[in-house]
Every structure is written in structure tokens, then in C-alpha cells.
Amino acid sequence: MKRILAIALFLLFGSFQYDAAAQVKYVFYFIGDGMGVNQVNAAEMYKAEQEGRLGVSRLSFTKFPYATVATTYSASNGVTDSAAAGTALATGHKTKNGTIGMDSLQQSPLQSVAEKAKAAGRHVGIMSTVSVDNATPAVFYSHQPDRNMYYEIACDIPKSGFEFFGGSGFMAPEQKFDKTEAPDIHGVLEEAGYRVVRGTEGMMNIGNAEKVVLIQEQGVDTSGFPYAIDRTPEDMTLPQVVSEAIEFLNKDDAGFFLMAEGGKIDWACHKNDVGTMIPELLDFSDAVQVAYEFYLKHPDETLIVVSADHETGGFVLGGTKEYQVALKNIDNQKISYNLLVTEVDALHASSWQQMKESLENRTGLGKEIPLSEAQWKSFEEIYAQNKDNAKLGEKMADEMVKVVNGNAMVNWMTKEHSAGYVPVYAIGKGASVFTGLLNNTDIPQKIAEVAGY
């Protein structure tokens, strides 16, 4: 009798679990590259300071009812790179640094949660603020032993069958990993049935295409979208691409899986550029808000998960003897580290006076950002010592972020990745499984489980 009762209970609850999973038609998976706990907290504290108060002002995803943290170590080191961390977040398996969607022996492919979604009949979209063939987007559709095999990674797009790809472009559109020439990847994708469209105007030309690759206009830097701090109205943004993907993928009753990466949060952290990092993170939050608004229309069928692949920079809020932060001071920075390097290098042969005027007008240094006599002297000495070499732009940019970090009262321990915990946030159908300390490999496994893949 007990055995019969146990079987009956198993069938009852097993059936209930399956039915609940089958209702998750729409999955959003957001990854903030380099987005550690302190990066998120900084964006929240900055927003609060903008509102004239101390504390935090919640981002779109920090309002979610389920929040925890996850470990990030790879199979080869306690400090991961984006390829290994991305593979863990995509497949639920650890691998060694530098590897895209393969096991640590680099012999067997690992199935990603996106590939499982496709096999389960869902439409799939993969997008990023960096190139489509970069590590984090790549691990969801590609299987290659080296993250730098950009052309080979891009050639895996047609094999995936995914319907939507979005990003800044392709890193090596006509060159294989061994440096030999190859057919233009844009043509390869077109021949495989993808419509390649470019820029914000290209979004209007998707029409009735079955499969789409949305990238930036020709002649624009293919490595990434412009930083939010440097953006013009014509530039593509992650919120725009997420919105476009939702409209494209939600064309029938099949449901969809959508992964979106804020890739340049990491890049700003590598430069220790807090004045660029926070706007990138706020832009990422706006992209999640687009998904949240979709969730409000389909609350019983939608799951949104937000996490990160690793922390970058060893970022510290405070760390000064005054026990203070002043994040609102980043508003005085007018330009990213990277764009400043470009503009200083363009003025390479200028006089110090011309260089100083450019710094004042383009960065806020000496105007919105007050500089002491000693600080201006430091910039002038950097100019004098480096005006005849290729490092002048980097040296000037290093000094600018040093000043801004000091004014904001934040610190950085490194310009590389750290092994710190990363945050995890969830809302929607099945979100309650995202509790307790997680390993990064747990996240895609839980998504697949609650989505019924």
C-alpha cells in the first residue's frame, strides 16, 4: 500500500512539475560582462546621489524578488576568462580558460541552454554590445578550442539554426585563425539564409526575413557599440536590439530564448574607468527593463535571469581615509578612456597649450573637474615625456581616470579579472529556484529545468 501511495505521489508531483515547466514560453538571460557585486552597487548609489540622497536607487533587475551570488572559477584557474565563464553560464559545465563551448580537453562540444531551447522548438536570439563572435555570445552557439578563432566561430552561426543574432559586427570577417584569407563572412551568412542588416535604419529592413544578423553600419568599429558616455543618436544600443529581437522572435506561439550581453561593462573596468563603467551598467539595466515590460504582459509564461561571467578590476567603493564616496562626481567626465586615447593621439604634434585646451573641452578636466596646480603639472609632465611616442594617449587617459576615481572616491585593485562572487537576479515563472549560493554552472541547468528544455 505504501509503495502504491509513493508511486501515486511521484506521478502527481512529477506531472505538476512538468506542467509548470511547460508554461515557461519566454526566457531572457542577461549577462553583464565584468559586472561584480560592487559594480552593481555603485550604479545604484550613483542613482541615489543623482536624486540628492544617500543609499541606493534600484536598477531594473535589483528589484527582482530573487537574488543571490555565484562563484566563477574555471576548470583551469580560480580566476576565469570570459570564454570559460561564458561556457559555464551557457552549458552548465566548467572548461579551461580560452575555450568556447567545449570540454577541458577541447575534444567534445558542450550543448548550450540556447541549443537545448532550439531543440525544444523555441526561437533563439543571441546579442551583445560587442562583436557577435566575441567569447560570451559565441559560447551559446559555437564550439571551438580557442576564443580567438573569430572566423571559425562565426561560421558556426548557420549550424546553430538560431533565428536572431545582434552585435557590433565581426572581428575577422575575411581571415581564418591561421591568417589565411577566407570568403567574407557576411556573404557566407547570406548564402546560409540569414539577412544581414546594418544599423538603426537596418532594423526597419528586417521585414519578413526568417533569420537575421543585425550589426553596425559599415565603417564603424566592429569590436563593440560606442560606450554610452560617447554615444550619438545614430548609434545602436542594447535596449534597441533587445526590443527588436523580441518583436522578431515573438512571431508565433512557439516561445523564445533570448541571451543579451552587456559586453563593454567589462571593457570599462579593464581601464579602471568608473565614469564610463556606470553609464554602461545603467544602459544594461535599461535593456533588462525592456524584457521586464514584456514580462508584465506575460507574467505566467516568462522567466528573466540576470548574472555576470566574472568581476573585473577588483572594484572598491570608498577605500579612502575620509570614509566617503562621491559617485555623482563622475558626471563631470565627458568622454571614455578609449575615445580620449584616440583624440589625444590625433593631437600628437600639438603644443602643450593646444593639448590642455582639448583636455578641458572634451573631458571636463580643469572645468567641471577641478584640478590643482600639481595635477595640471602632472598632465604637462606626461605630455613632455611621451609626446614623441605612441603611448601618449594611454598615459593621458590613465591620468584622467585616476583623477575621476579620486574625485568619486573609488579604488581598483587590478586591471584584470578577479575571482569574486557575481550577482544573480531572477523574476518570473520558476524564478524561485535561484536561491542559495550558486556555482555559475547551476544557472543554465536551472533555466533548462524550469523551461522544460
N, C-alpha and C positions, 0 to 999 in steps of 0.2 A: 504493500500500500504506500509506504514512504517513497519507494522508488518511482511509483506511478505519479505521486504528487510532485516529486522533484522534476520529473520529465515534463509534467504539465506546466510547472512554474518556469522552467527553462524555455519551453516553447512560447509561453506567454510573453516573458520579458525579452526574449530574443526577437520575437516578432515585433514587439513595441519599439525596440531599439532600431530595427531595420526601417520601420515605417518613418520614424523620426528622422533618420539619416536621409531617406529618400526625399524628404521635403526641402533639403538644402540645395536649391537650384543655382544659387549665385554665391560664388566665393571670391572675395577680394583679399589679396595677400600683398601687403605693403612692406617694403624693406628699405629702411633708412641706412644707407651705407655709412659706416663710421659713427653711427648715432648711439652713443653711450647714454647712460642714465643722466650724467651731468649736462650733456648737450641738450637733452630734453628739458631739464630743469632750468637751464639758462634761458631758453626760449620763453618758458613760462614766466620766469622772473622779469625778463625784459618786457614782456607784455604788461605785466603788473606795473612796472615802473612807468611805462607809457601812459598808464591810466592814473598815475600820480599816487600810487600806494605801494607799500611793501607786500611781499608774499608772492603768490603765483596767480596767473590768469590762464586757465586751462586751454590746451590745444584741442583740436577736434578729437584726437584719439585718446588723450589722457582723461577724457570724460567717460570713456568706456567702462562698463561695470566690472570687467575682469582685467586684472593687471598683475604681472609677476616679472621675474627676471629669468634669463637663460645663460648658461655657460657657452663658451665659444671655441674652446681648444680644438685643434685639428688632430688628425692621426699622426702627424709628424712633429708637432710642436705645441706648446702651451699657448703660443701666440700664433693666430691663424692669419692667412691671407684671404682675400675675397673669394678666390676660386674654391678653396677648401671649405670656407664657411658657407659660401653660396651652395655648394654641393650638399652640405649637411642640411641646410634650410630647404633645399629643393627635393632631396631624395630620402632623407632620414638616415643617411649613412655618413660616417666620417671618412675622409680621404686625406691624402697628404697635400701640403701646400702646392699651389700651382696647377692642380688637376681639375679638369672640367667634366663633371658628371660621370666619373669613372672611379673604380675602386683604387685602393692604395697601391696595388701592383700595376695600375694603369693598363689592365688587360680586359676587364669586363665593364660594360656600361651599367650605370645605375639608373633605374627608372625614376623620373621625377614625378612629383604630385601633379604637375601640369600634364604630363604624358598619361598619367592614370585618369585624369579628368577627361582627356580626349578619348581614351579607350572606353570610358563610361558614357560617351555620347554628348559631352559638353563641348561648347565652343570655347576656344582658348585665346587669350591675348597676353602678350609679353611686352613690357615697355619700360623705358628708363630715360633719365635725363642725360645719360652718356650714350656711347655707341651701342648699337644693337648686338655687336659681337663682343662686348666687354664681359668680364667674368660673371657678374651676378645675373644679368639676363641670360647669358649663354648656358648656365648650368641647368636651366629649365627645359632646354630643347636640344642641347648638343652634348657630345661625348668625345672629348679629345684629351690627350695626355698633357698638353701644355696650353695654358691660358693665352699665350702669345700667338697661337695658331689662328689668327683672326680670319683669314680667308677660309680655312678648313671649317672653322666654327660657323661662319656664315653659310657655307654650303650645306650645313645640317638643317637649315631652316625648312627647305622643301620636304625633307624627310620627316619632319615633325607633323606636318599637316595642320599646324596651328593657323588660325584664320587671321590674326591681327598681330603685327609687330610695330612698335614705335620707338624711336630714339633719334639720336643726333645724326647717325649715318654709319659708315663702315670704316674701320681703321686701315684695312689693306684691301681695297676693292679690286685690285688687279695684280696682286702679288701673293704667291704661296709662302708658306713658312720657310721654305728653303731658298727664298729670294728669287725664284723663277717667276716669269710672267704667267698670268692666268687670265681667262676670259673675265670681262667686267662683271662683278657680282650682281649689279643691277639688272643687266641683261639676263644673267642666269636665273634670277628670281622671276623676271617677267616670263621667261620661257617655261618656268615651272608653274605658272598660273597665278602669280602674285601681281597685283597692280602696285607699282612703286609711285607714290605721290609725295610731293615735297612742300614743306612749309605750311603756314596757316591757310594760304589760298588752296593748297593741295587738299586740305580737309574737305573742301567743297566739291572735289572731283572724284570722290570715292564712288559715288553713285551706287550701282548695283553689283560692284565687284564682289567676288566670292572670298578672295583673300587679299589682304592689304599689307604693305610695308610703308609706314609713314615716317619720313625723315626730313631733315632740314633742307633748305634751298641749296642749290649748287654754289660753291664758292665760300660757303660758311664752314667754320671749323667743325670737322666731323667727329671730334673726340667728345664733345658734350654741348648741351644747350648753354647759352650765356648764363652766368650767375645771375640770380635775382637782383643783386645790387647793381649790375651792369646792363640790365635788360632794356630793350627798346620795345615799343608796341608791336613791332613786326615779328618779334622772336616767339618761337614755340615755347610752351610751358607744360609742366607735368599735369596740372589740373585740366588743361585743354585736351591733352592726349588721353587722359583717363576718361573724360567726358565723351570724347569721340569714340573710344573703344567700347564704352557701354552702349552707345547708340548702335554701333556696328554689330556687336556680338549679341545684343538682345533682339534679334530679328525673328525669332520664333520661340517655341515653347521648350527648347532643349536645355536652356540654362547655360551658364558660362563660368569659367575660371579666369581670373584676371590677376596678373602679378605686375606691380608697378614699383620701380626703384627710384629713390632719391639719391642718385649716384654722386652728386657733387657736394653733399654734406661732408663726405669723406675727403674730397679734394681740398676743401677749405680748411679742414682740420689738419691735413698734412702740411699746410702752410702756417698753421697756428693762427689763422686769420678769423678771429671771433666776429669781426664786423661783417664778414661775408658768410660765415657759418650760420649765424642766427637767421638772416633772411632766407637762406636755403632751407632751413628746417621749418620756417613758417610757410614757405611755399609747399613743402612736403605735406604739412598739416592741411593746407588748402586742398591738396589732391585727395587726401583722405576724406575731407568734408564732402567732396563730390560723391564718393562712394556712400557716405553716411546718408546723404539726401536720397540716394537710391534705396538704401536700407529702410528708410522711413516709409517708403511706398510698398516695400515687400518685407516687412519685419519677420514674418514666419518662414521665409524662404532664403534669407540672406545671412551669410557669415562674413565678418570682416576681422582680419588678423593683421596686426602691425608689429614688426620687430626690426632687428638690425643684425647685420652679419658680424660686426665686431665694433669695438670702440677705437677711435683714432685720436692720438695726441696726448693721452693722459691728462685730459682737461680738468682743471680745478677751478671752482667758483670761490673767489677770495684768495686766501693764502698770503695776504698782506698783513703787516703788523697792525693796521688800523681795524682789522676785523670787519671789512666792508666789501661790498660790491657796488658798482655803479654802471649797470649794463646799458642804461639809456644813453651813455656817452658814445656808444657805437654809432648812433645816428649821425655823428659828425664825420664819419668815414664815408667818402663819396664814391669809392672805386675799389674793386677787388685787388688782391695781391697780384694776380695774374695779369690783369689789364694794366696795372701800374708798371709792371715789368715791360710790357710791350710799349707803353707810351714813353717811359724813360729811355728805353733803347732807341726809340725814334728820335730822341733829342740828344743822342750821344755826343754830337760835336758842338753842342750849345755851350754857352758860358754858364758859370755858376748862377748868375743873376737870372738868366732865362730859365734854368732848371728850377730855381727856387720859386719863380712866379708860376711855373707849371704845377709844381707840387702844391702851392697854395690854392690854385684854381681847381685842380682836378681831384685833390684828396681832402681838402679842408685843413690841411696842416698849416698852422700859423694863423688861421682864421677861426673856423668853428672849433678846431682842435688847438688850444693854446700851446705854444712851445716856448720853453725858456731859452735864454741865450745859449746855455750849454747844449741843449738839444739841437738847436739850429747849427751849432758848431759841429756837432756830431754828423749831421747830414752833409755839411760842407766838406768835412774831412773824408767821408766816404766817397763823395764826388771826386775830390782831388786824388785820392788813392786809386780809384777804379775807372776814371773817365776814359782811359785808353784800353780797357779790356771788356770782355763780353759779360762780365759779372755785375756791371754797374746797376742794371735794372733790378736784379735779385737783391743786391745789397741795400738799395734804396727801399725796396718793398719790405725786406726784413726789418729795417729800422721803422718803417711806418707801422707795421703790425705790433712791433714792440711798444711803440708809443700808445697805440689804441688799447692794447692789452693792459698797459699800465693805468690808463685812464679809466678803463672798465673794471680794473682790479681783479683780473683773472690771470691764471697761470697755466702753462702747458709743461708737461714732463718730457715729451718727446715729439718728434715729427713723424713717427711711425705708428703702427698699431700697438694696442695694449691687450692684455688678457682679461680685462674687466668684464663683469656681467653686462648684458644688454637687456633693455626692457622688452616686455611682451604685453600687448594690449589686445582685447577681443570683445566683440559685441555680436549679438545675433544668435541664430539657431546653432546650438551646440557649443556656444562660447564658454559655457561653464566648465569645460574640460581643461581650459587654460589656467590652471591654478597650481600652486606649489612650485618649488624650484624646478625648472626645466633644463634639459640639455637641448641644444639647438636642433638635434636630430628628432626630438619629440614633436616639434611643431608641425612638420609636414605629415608625420604619421597621424597626428590627431586631426588635422584637416581632412586627410583622406578618409579617416574613420567616420567622422561626423557627416561628411559629404556623401558617403556611400559609394566612393570610387572603388 
